[in-house]
Amino acid sequence: MRRFLALLFLFILVYGVASGQIFRYRLSANGGMFLGEPGNAEIDYPMKDELSNPGSEEFSAVFKPGAELEIMAPVTPDFELGLQFGYSNFAGQTPSPPLYNFFLSRYNPLPDNYKYPNKALIYDTKILSILGTARFYVLPLSGNMNVFLKLLGGVSFTGTDFTFEDPVHRVQYDVGVLHSRGTKNSDYPKKAALTGGIGLGASYRLYDRLDINFDATASLINSDIVNGVPNYNYINNEGQTSMERTNSLATVAQFSIGLIYSAIPDRRFNKSNFTRSSRVSKNLFHRKKKGKPFSKRRR
């Protein structure tokens, strides 16, 4: 966490002191949910459905807030490049979990007589991300409101805790967490994972230098622990069975709302308009061009 904050401060400092550049700054609150793991995330135990607890359910999302800071550099009136620093919190709860392969692995910390729990479980995943962004302003709805398409890609650092919802059961079975990575309950750092996504949003101009921003994104994170449960493949090699650690993609959805401060007054992402600074520069240029040379002026 400290390294991430130090890197964030460094980038802000570099952007802030860069000369001859005009930037826009977005600060937003976000929320999101884990959607699933596309494809065959793991090879299931053959009798998973038969042995799962009656009425078992996958995790349902529990919304927790996060935050984003994005620094954007306009390239054209309709296109921006940026750098986004994010803190996302994904959480979920299930009253009775299905038979995950993790419970059959040797890394399950529960006692031998209770390897497969039928109690409510939770996960709490925190992700720090550094993402490059691109915005295409595709549909100006009015002089003050624009719709944009957003692409993003970079790296995410994932940390998670997976455990019983009721602390009493953690004491009863002598486990603080069932699985942990990149939190105070683990000796291992957060897991780095490539991340990419696409989104759609809108900005509305409140004042010359201030916009309100809404957007929703769908992303793929190359990490199997976004939902707290590590993935294992069931391997059967001529009667010898084992659980082998594997990775998978995770799909997440996020929405955010926040404010954009612009160093460009009266910035309107509309093909029929220039920024005020562009118009001023253009007018000055034409004035100089039309003016007579000093040596030829009448005294």
GIPEZI-V208235 format. One record per pair of residues at least 12 apart in sequence whose ideal C-beta (glycine too) atoms are under 6 Angstrom apart, sorted by the first residue. I is the first residue (numbers start at 1). J is the second residue. D is the distance in Angstrom with one decimal. If there is no record, write none. Layout:
BEGIN
i=I j=J d=D
i=I j=J d=D
END
This chain:
BEGIN
i=4 j=128 d=4.8
i=8 j=85 d=5.1
i=15 j=71 d=5.1
i=22 j=263 d=4.9
i=22 j=264 d=5.4
i=23 j=71 d=5.7
i=23 j=73 d=5.7
i=23 j=263 d=5.8
i=24 j=72 d=4.3
i=24 j=260 d=5.6
i=24 j=262 d=4.5
i=25 j=71 d=5.9
i=25 j=261 d=4.9
i=26 j=70 d=4.1
i=26 j=213 d=5.8
i=26 j=258 d=5.8
i=26 j=260 d=4.6
i=27 j=69 d=5.7
i=27 j=258 d=5.2
i=28 j=68 d=4.7
i=28 j=256 d=4.1
i=28 j=258 d=2.6
i=29 j=65 d=5.6
i=29 j=67 d=5.9
i=30 j=66 d=4.5
i=30 j=68 d=5.5
i=30 j=254 d=5.4
i=30 j=256 d=4.0
i=31 j=63 d=5.0
i=31 j=65 d=5.8
i=31 j=255 d=6.0
i=32 j=88 d=5.7
i=32 j=90 d=5.9
i=32 j=252 d=5.6
i=32 j=253 d=5.9
i=32 j=254 d=3.6
i=33 j=61 d=3.7
i=33 j=253 d=5.7
i=34 j=90 d=5.0
i=34 j=226 d=5.5
i=34 j=227 d=5.0
i=34 j=252 d=5.6
i=35 j=251 d=4.2
i=35 j=253 d=5.7
i=36 j=251 d=5.6
i=37 j=248 d=4.7
i=37 j=250 d=5.6
i=38 j=249 d=5.8
i=38 j=251 d=5.8
i=41 j=231 d=5.6
i=41 j=248 d=4.0
i=42 j=101 d=5.7
i=42 j=231 d=4.3
i=42 j=233 d=5.3
i=42 j=246 d=5.7
i=43 j=233 d=4.2
i=43 j=234 d=4.9
i=45 j=101 d=6.0
i=45 j=104 d=5.9
i=45 j=234 d=4.9
i=48 j=99 d=4.9
i=51 j=99 d=5.2
i=52 j=98 d=4.5
i=52 j=99 d=4.5
i=53 j=96 d=4.7
i=53 j=118 d=4.7
i=55 j=96 d=5.9
i=56 j=96 d=4.8
i=56 j=97 d=6.0
i=56 j=98 d=4.4
i=57 j=94 d=5.1
i=59 j=92 d=3.3
i=59 j=94 d=4.9
i=59 j=227 d=5.9
i=61 j=92 d=5.6
i=62 j=91 d=4.1
i=62 j=92 d=5.8
i=62 j=93 d=5.5
i=64 j=89 d=4.0
i=64 j=91 d=5.2
i=66 j=87 d=4.8
i=66 j=88 d=4.4
i=66 j=89 d=4.9
i=67 j=87 d=5.1
i=68 j=86 d=4.7
i=68 j=256 d=5.8
i=69 j=85 d=4.8
i=70 j=82 d=5.2
i=70 j=84 d=4.2
i=71 j=83 d=5.2
i=77 j=269 d=5.8
i=78 j=137 d=4.5
i=78 j=269 d=5.9
i=79 j=136 d=5.8
i=80 j=135 d=4.3
i=81 j=134 d=5.7
i=82 j=133 d=4.2
i=84 j=131 d=4.5
i=84 j=133 d=5.1
i=86 j=129 d=4.2
i=87 j=128 d=5.9
i=88 j=127 d=4.4
i=89 j=126 d=5.5
i=90 j=125 d=4.5
i=91 j=124 d=5.0
i=92 j=123 d=5.4
i=93 j=122 d=4.9
i=94 j=121 d=5.5
i=95 j=120 d=4.9
i=96 j=118 d=5.4
i=97 j=121 d=5.2
i=100 j=229 d=5.2
i=101 j=232 d=4.0
i=101 j=234 d=6.0
i=101 j=243 d=5.8
i=102 j=229 d=5.4
i=102 j=230 d=5.6
i=102 j=232 d=6.0
i=103 j=115 d=5.7
i=103 j=116 d=4.8
i=104 j=243 d=5.9
i=105 j=232 d=5.1
i=105 j=243 d=4.1
i=109 j=175 d=4.8
i=110 j=173 d=5.8
i=119 j=164 d=5.7
i=119 j=169 d=5.3
i=120 j=165 d=4.1
i=122 j=165 d=4.6
i=123 j=160 d=6.0
i=123 j=162 d=4.6
i=123 j=227 d=5.9
i=123 j=228 d=2.6
i=124 j=161 d=5.0
i=125 j=160 d=4.1
i=125 j=226 d=5.6
i=126 j=159 d=5.2
i=127 j=156 d=5.1
i=127 j=158 d=5.2
i=128 j=157 d=4.6
i=129 j=156 d=4.2
i=130 j=154 d=5.1
i=130 j=155 d=5.8
i=131 j=152 d=4.6
i=131 j=154 d=3.6
i=132 j=153 d=5.8
i=132 j=154 d=5.5
i=133 j=152 d=4.8
i=134 j=151 d=4.6
i=135 j=148 d=4.9
i=135 j=150 d=5.4
i=136 j=149 d=4.6
i=137 j=269 d=4.0
i=140 j=270 d=4.4
i=144 j=204 d=5.9
i=144 j=205 d=4.2
i=145 j=204 d=4.7
i=146 j=203 d=5.6
i=146 j=269 d=4.7
i=147 j=202 d=5.0
i=148 j=201 d=5.6
i=150 j=199 d=4.2
i=151 j=198 d=5.8
i=152 j=197 d=5.1
i=153 j=196 d=4.3
i=154 j=195 d=5.8
i=155 j=192 d=5.7
i=156 j=193 d=5.1
i=156 j=195 d=4.4
i=156 j=221 d=5.4
i=157 j=190 d=3.9
i=157 j=192 d=5.6
i=158 j=190 d=5.7
i=158 j=191 d=4.7
i=158 j=193 d=5.9
i=158 j=223 d=4.8
i=158 j=225 d=6.0
i=159 j=181 d=6.0
i=159 j=182 d=2.7
i=159 j=183 d=4.9
i=159 j=190 d=4.3
i=160 j=181 d=5.8
i=160 j=225 d=5.0
i=160 j=228 d=4.8
i=161 j=177 d=5.2
i=161 j=180 d=5.1
i=161 j=183 d=5.3
i=161 j=185 d=5.8
i=162 j=178 d=4.9
i=162 j=179 d=4.3
i=162 j=228 d=3.4
i=162 j=229 d=5.9
i=163 j=177 d=4.2
i=163 j=178 d=5.3
i=179 j=230 d=5.8
i=181 j=225 d=5.9
i=191 j=223 d=5.7
i=193 j=221 d=5.2
i=193 j=222 d=4.4
i=193 j=223 d=3.9
i=194 j=222 d=4.7
i=195 j=219 d=5.9
i=195 j=221 d=5.0
i=196 j=220 d=5.7
i=197 j=217 d=5.0
i=197 j=218 d=5.8
i=197 j=219 d=3.1
i=199 j=215 d=5.3
i=199 j=216 d=5.8
i=199 j=217 d=3.2
i=201 j=214 d=5.5
i=201 j=215 d=2.7
i=202 j=214 d=5.3
i=208 j=265 d=4.3
i=208 j=266 d=4.8
i=209 j=262 d=5.1
i=209 j=265 d=5.7
i=211 j=260 d=4.1
i=213 j=258 d=5.4
i=213 j=260 d=5.1
i=214 j=257 d=5.4
i=215 j=256 d=5.6
i=216 j=255 d=4.5
i=217 j=254 d=5.2
i=218 j=253 d=5.3
i=219 j=252 d=5.4
i=220 j=249 d=5.1
i=220 j=251 d=6.0
i=221 j=250 d=4.7
i=222 j=249 d=5.8
i=223 j=250 d=5.8
i=224 j=247 d=5.0
i=224 j=248 d=4.5
i=226 j=250 d=3.8
i=231 j=246 d=5.0
i=231 j=248 d=5.4
i=232 j=245 d=5.8
i=233 j=246 d=4.8
i=264 j=277 d=5.7
END
